[in-house]
Amino acid sequence: MNRIGLILIIAPLLVFWIHYSSEMVAVDQCIDAGGSFNYTTMMCSFTERADFIPYSQRYRWSVNIALGISLLGLVITIAGSQRRRPNSLGARPLGTGTRRRALN
C-alpha cells in the first residue's frame, strides 16, 4: 500500500517536472535567439511581442488533476503506515496471546 501511495505521489510530479522543463528549454532558446515566445501557440515569434501566461493557467485542469492524484497518494501512504503490523520477531503484542498454565 505504501508503494502504491509513493508512486501516486511521485509519478504526476515527475511527469509535470519533465514537461515544464522541456517547455522552459524551448522558451529559453527562443529568448536567447532574440525572439518572443508565444505561450498560446507555443511558438517563437520574431515579429510580435507575446505576453507571459503562467504554466498553471495554461494547464489548469492537468495541474489540478495531478495535484489531486498526489494528494490521494499521500493519504494512501499515511493510511498504509498507520496499519498494525507484527513486530520484527513475529510475536504478538502483549495481552493478546494465550497464557500457559503452570504445572503443579
N, CA, C and O of each residue as an XYZ file, in Angstrom:
416
protein
N       0.821     -1.186      0.000
C       0.000      0.000      0.000
C       0.871      1.260      0.000
O       0.551      2.245     -0.664
N       1.966      1.215      0.745
C       2.876      2.361      0.749
C       3.512      2.565     -0.615
O       3.730      3.699     -1.044
N       3.807      1.470     -1.290
C       4.434      1.574     -2.608
C       3.495      2.255     -3.602
O       3.921      3.109     -4.380
N       2.226      1.877     -3.576
C       1.241      2.499     -4.469
C       1.101      3.981     -4.148
O       1.047      4.817     -5.050
N       1.042      4.299     -2.867
C       0.937      5.699     -2.458
C       2.124      6.522     -2.911
O       1.963      7.642     -3.397
N       3.318      5.970     -2.753
C       4.517      6.704     -3.172
C       4.557      6.902     -4.685
O       4.984      7.949     -5.171
N       4.110      5.891     -5.421
C       4.048      6.031     -6.884
C       3.054      7.123     -7.269
O       3.315      7.917     -8.173
N       1.905      7.159     -6.574
C       0.901      8.185     -6.864
C       1.381      9.582     -6.481
O       0.938     10.569     -7.068
N       2.270      9.674     -5.513
C       2.827     10.977     -5.144
C       3.850     11.424     -6.181
O       3.813     12.565     -6.641
N       4.752     10.538     -6.546
C       5.916     10.911     -7.348
C       5.616     10.994     -8.845
O       6.095     11.912     -9.511
N       4.838     10.062     -9.389
C       4.639      9.985    -10.843
C       4.063     11.269    -11.456
O       4.634     11.771    -12.425
N       2.955     11.824    -10.935
C       2.430     13.050    -11.564
C       3.401     14.223    -11.466
O       3.524     15.017    -12.398
N       4.083     14.323    -10.335
C       5.036     15.420    -10.173
C       6.213     15.267    -11.124
O       6.712     16.255    -11.664
N       6.656     14.034    -11.329
C       7.761     13.779    -12.250
C       7.356     14.097    -13.692
O       8.132     14.685    -14.445
N       6.147     13.710    -14.067
C       5.653     13.992    -15.426
C       5.589     15.499    -15.667
O       6.019     15.985    -16.713
N       5.047     16.238    -14.691
C       4.963     17.683    -14.865
C       6.327     18.350    -14.823
O       6.543     19.342    -15.519
N       7.238     17.839    -14.034
C       8.586     18.395    -13.991
C       9.262     18.237    -15.354
O       9.911     19.166    -15.836
N       9.111     17.066    -15.975
C       9.704     16.831    -17.296
C       9.051     17.737    -18.345
O       9.747     18.340    -19.162
N       7.716     17.834    -18.324
C       7.003     18.670    -19.291
C       7.362     20.143    -19.111
O       7.632     20.841    -20.088
N       7.367     20.610    -17.882
C       7.689     22.011    -17.599
C       9.123     22.331    -18.012
O       9.389     23.385    -18.589
N      10.045     21.414    -17.713
C      11.453     21.637    -18.060
C      11.654     21.703    -19.569
O      12.380     22.568    -20.061
N      11.018     20.799    -20.306
C      11.177     20.821    -21.766
C      10.575     22.088    -22.365
O      11.107     22.637    -23.330
N       9.471     22.547    -21.796
C       8.863     23.785    -22.271
C       9.762     24.987    -21.960
O       9.903     25.890    -22.785
N      10.357     24.995    -20.791
C      11.235     26.105    -20.422
C      12.509     26.133    -21.263
O      13.060     27.204    -21.515
N      12.980     24.968    -21.696
C      14.135     24.927    -22.597
C      13.770     25.587    -23.927
O      14.564     26.349    -24.480
N      12.575     25.299    -24.441
C      12.129     25.916    -25.697
C      11.994     27.429    -25.546
O      12.379     28.180    -26.442
N      11.450     27.876    -24.416
C      11.307     29.312    -24.161
C      12.680     29.966    -24.075
O      12.900     31.035    -24.645
N      13.594     29.328    -23.369
C      14.941     29.879    -23.205
C      15.675     29.984    -24.541
O      16.354     30.976    -24.804
N      15.538     28.968    -25.377
C      16.181     29.011    -26.692
C      15.608     30.134    -27.550
O      16.339     30.795    -28.289
N      14.309     30.344    -27.451
C      13.660     31.413    -28.215
C      14.157     32.779    -27.751
O      14.492     33.633    -28.572
N      14.203     32.982    -26.447
C      14.640     34.273    -25.912
C      16.114     34.513    -26.219
O      16.508     35.636    -26.534
N      16.933     33.458    -26.127
C      18.355     33.594    -26.459
C      18.569     33.972    -27.925
O      19.542     34.647    -28.261
N      17.661     33.538    -28.790
C      17.769     33.860    -30.218
C      17.233     35.258    -30.530
O      17.319     35.719    -31.668
N      16.679     35.932    -29.515
C      16.182     37.292    -29.713
C      14.706     37.372    -30.025
O      14.219     38.426    -30.434
N      13.987     36.289    -29.843
C      12.560     36.277    -30.143
C      11.707     36.452    -28.903
O      12.214     36.667    -27.802
N      10.420     36.357    -29.100
C       9.436     36.410    -28.028
C       8.597     35.142    -28.121
O       8.071     34.817    -29.186
N       8.472     34.434    -27.019
C       7.762     33.156    -27.039
C       6.276     33.390    -26.839
O       5.861     34.027    -25.871
N       5.482     32.871    -27.760
C       4.030     32.972    -27.677
C       3.511     31.706    -27.003
O       3.570     30.617    -27.574
N       3.003     31.862    -25.783
C       2.579     30.703    -24.996
C       1.260     30.104    -25.472
O       0.980     28.942    -25.180
N       0.449     30.860    -26.190
C      -0.812     30.299    -26.680
C      -0.591     29.379    -27.873
O      -1.275     28.364    -28.010
N       0.367     29.727    -28.742
C       0.664     28.874    -29.900
C       1.889     27.997    -29.676
O       2.169     27.102    -30.474
N       2.624     28.254    -28.585
C       3.854     27.527    -28.237
C       4.885     27.638    -29.356
O       5.558     26.665    -29.699
N       4.998     28.853    -29.923
C       5.958     29.099    -30.998
C       6.746     30.365    -30.701
O       6.283     31.260    -29.993
N       7.936     30.416    -31.256
C       8.805     31.576    -31.117
C       8.457     32.582    -32.217
O       8.357     32.227    -33.391
N       8.277     33.828    -31.819
C       7.930     34.868    -32.787
C       9.006     35.949    -32.764
O       9.381     36.449    -31.703
N       9.491     36.298    -33.943
C      10.490     37.356    -34.052
C       9.861     38.678    -34.493
O      10.547     39.698    -34.554
N       8.565     38.666    -34.800
C       7.915     39.877    -35.297
C       7.018     40.535    -34.258
O       6.963     41.763    -34.201
N       6.335     39.787    -33.460
C       5.414     40.380    -32.486
C       5.784     39.962    -31.068
O       6.408     38.924    -30.850
N       5.389     40.784    -30.125
C       5.680     40.529    -28.716
C       4.485     39.810    -28.091
O       3.337     40.211    -28.285
N       4.764     38.755    -27.345
C       3.698     37.970    -26.716
C       3.764     38.129    -25.200
O       4.839     38.316    -24.629
N       2.606     38.051    -24.562
C       2.535     38.149    -23.105
C       2.815     36.798    -22.466
O       2.592     35.746    -23.065
N       3.309     36.856    -21.234
C       3.569     35.638    -20.469
C       2.259     35.116    -19.897
O       1.464     35.879    -19.348
N       2.041     33.823    -20.028
C       0.884     33.156    -19.433
C       1.433     32.073    -18.517
O       2.156     31.192    -18.981
N       1.107     32.114    -17.217
C       1.669     31.133    -16.280
C       1.304     29.696    -16.648
O       0.255     29.428    -17.233
N       2.197     28.793    -16.288
C       2.018     27.365    -16.573
C       0.721     26.848    -15.953
O      -0.018     26.090    -16.582
N       0.453     27.262    -14.721
C      -0.750     26.783    -14.032
C      -2.029     27.292    -14.689
O      -3.086     26.681    -14.534
N      -1.949     28.389    -15.412
C      -3.120     28.898    -16.119
C      -3.294     28.200    -17.470
O      -4.420     27.974    -17.912
N      -2.197     27.865    -18.115
C      -2.270     27.186    -19.418
C      -2.720     25.739    -19.278
O      -3.427     25.222    -20.144
N      -2.322     25.088    -18.208
C      -2.635     23.668    -17.997
C      -3.386     23.491    -16.683
O      -3.025     22.649    -15.861
N      -4.428     24.286    -16.491
C      -5.150     24.321    -15.218
C      -5.689     22.954    -14.807
O      -5.434     22.507    -13.689
N      -6.425     22.286    -15.683
C      -7.033     21.007    -15.320
C      -5.983     19.932    -15.109
O      -6.110     19.114    -14.198
N      -4.970     19.922    -15.920
C      -3.913     18.918    -15.765
C      -3.182     19.086    -14.443
O      -2.888     18.106    -13.758
N      -2.889     20.328    -14.087
C      -2.204     20.587    -12.817
C      -3.097     20.190    -11.649
O      -2.626     19.562    -10.702
N      -4.368     20.543    -11.700
C      -5.287     20.198    -10.610
C      -5.446     18.690    -10.465
O      -5.458     18.172     -9.349
N      -5.566     17.988    -11.575
C      -5.702     16.529    -11.518
C      -4.431     15.896    -10.974
O      -4.501     14.982    -10.153
N      -3.279     16.364    -11.416
C      -2.006     15.808    -10.933
C      -1.826     16.055     -9.442
O      -1.376     15.167     -8.718
N      -2.170     17.244     -8.978
C      -2.062     17.521     -7.546
C      -3.067     16.691     -6.748
O      -2.771     16.264     -5.632
N      -4.242     16.463     -7.311
C      -5.219     15.600     -6.644
C      -4.735     14.167     -6.531
O      -4.920     13.527     -5.496
N      -4.113     13.657     -7.592
C      -3.560     12.299     -7.558
C      -2.434     12.215     -6.542
O      -2.329     11.227     -5.816
N      -1.593     13.236     -6.480
C      -0.507     13.246     -5.499
C      -1.056     13.302     -4.079
O      -0.523     12.649     -3.182
N      -2.109     14.071     -3.868
C      -2.737     14.140     -2.549
C      -3.352     12.796     -2.178
O      -3.253     12.370     -1.028
N      -3.982     12.127     -3.130
C      -4.517     10.787     -2.891
C      -3.393      9.828     -2.514
O      -3.551      9.010     -1.608
N      -2.268      9.926     -3.199
C      -1.113      9.099     -2.862
C      -0.613      9.359     -1.459
O      -0.211      8.429     -0.759
N      -0.632     10.623     -1.036
C      -0.218     10.961      0.326
C      -1.158     10.347      1.352
O      -0.709      9.817      2.368
N      -2.461     10.416      1.093
C      -3.446      9.826      2.003
C      -3.266      8.311      2.075
O      -3.319      7.737      3.163
N      -3.054      7.663      0.941
C      -2.847      6.212      0.917
C      -1.577      5.841      1.670
O      -1.556      4.848      2.398
N      -0.519      6.628      1.503
C       0.736      6.351      2.198
C       0.567      6.503      3.701
O       1.060      5.673      4.465
N      -0.119      7.546      4.134
C      -0.345      7.745      5.569
C      -1.223      6.637      6.125
O      -0.950      6.116      7.206
N      -2.277      6.270      5.400
C      -3.153      5.185      5.859
C      -2.394      3.866      5.929
O      -2.607      3.081      6.852
N      -1.523      3.616      4.979
C      -0.741      2.385      4.989
C       0.270      2.339      6.110
O       0.577      1.262      6.620
N       0.794      3.487      6.505
C       1.774      3.492      7.590
C       1.109      3.385      8.956
O       1.779      3.059      9.936
N      -0.185      3.652      9.044
C      -0.902      3.551     10.311
C      -1.457      2.155     10.568
O      -1.977      1.881     11.650
N      -1.350      1.288      9.596
C      -1.867     -0.070      9.715
C      -1.036     -0.860     10.719
O       0.183     -0.693     10.772
N      -1.674     -1.721     11.518
C      -0.953     -2.537     12.501
C      -0.212     -3.651     11.803
O      -0.750     -4.328     10.927
N       1.015     -3.829     12.198
C       1.845     -4.893     11.654
C       2.495     -5.633     12.802
O       2.727     -5.050     13.861
N       2.794     -6.911     12.610
C       3.518     -7.620     13.670
C       4.925     -7.053     13.800
O       5.487     -6.501     12.853
N       5.482     -7.206     15.013
C       6.834     -6.686     15.188
C       7.836     -7.555     14.444
O       7.466     -8.567     13.851
N       9.086     -7.167     14.474
C      10.098     -7.823     13.649
C      10.326     -9.281     14.035
O      10.800    -10.064     13.212
N       9.998     -9.661     15.268
C      10.200    -11.041     15.696
C       8.981    -11.911     15.422
O       9.037    -13.127     15.606
N       7.908    -11.321     14.995
C       6.701    -12.076     14.698
C       5.872    -12.382     15.929
O       4.910    -13.146     15.849
N       6.223    -11.801     17.065
C       5.487    -12.051     18.302
C       4.211    -11.218     18.325
O       4.085    -10.205     17.636
N       3.277    -11.681     19.139
C       2.040    -10.931     19.294
C       2.247     -9.805     20.297
O       3.109     -9.903     21.171
N       1.461     -8.732     20.177
C       1.537     -7.678     21.186
C       1.112     -8.209     22.548
O       0.382     -9.197     22.625
N       1.554     -7.574     23.609
C       1.226     -8.018     24.962
C      -0.276     -8.037     25.174
O      -0.999     -7.158     24.704
N      -0.737     -9.066     25.899
C      -2.141     -9.156     26.239
C      -3.008     -9.810     25.189
O      -4.220     -9.903     25.389
N      -2.455    -10.269     24.080
C      -3.291    -10.870     23.044
C      -3.086    -12.373     22.942
O      -3.864    -13.049     22.267
N      -2.078    -12.907     23.582
C      -1.786    -14.333     23.477
C      -2.494    -15.142     24.549
O      -3.146    -14.584     25.432
N      -2.367    -16.445     24.469
C      -2.941    -17.311     25.498
C      -1.888    -17.535     26.567
O      -0.690    -17.564     26.287
N      -2.359    -17.693     27.807
C      -1.434    -17.907     28.921
C      -1.202    -19.390     29.124
O      -2.101    -20.211     28.946
N       0.001    -19.709     29.493
C       0.303    -21.094     29.847
C      -0.043    -21.309     31.311
O       0.160    -20.439     32.158
N      -0.559    -22.468     31.574
C      -0.860    -22.804     32.964
C       0.359    -23.448     33.583
O       1.020    -24.295     32.982
N       0.628    -23.034     34.763
C       1.763    -23.623     35.483
C       1.387    -25.023     35.942
O       0.305    -25.243     36.486
N       2.292    -25.960     35.717
C       2.053    -27.329     36.148
C       2.510    -27.485     37.586
O       3.629    -27.105     37.928
N       1.659    -28.038     38.426
C       1.995    -28.269     39.839
C       2.440    -29.663     40.049
O       2.765    -30.044     41.174
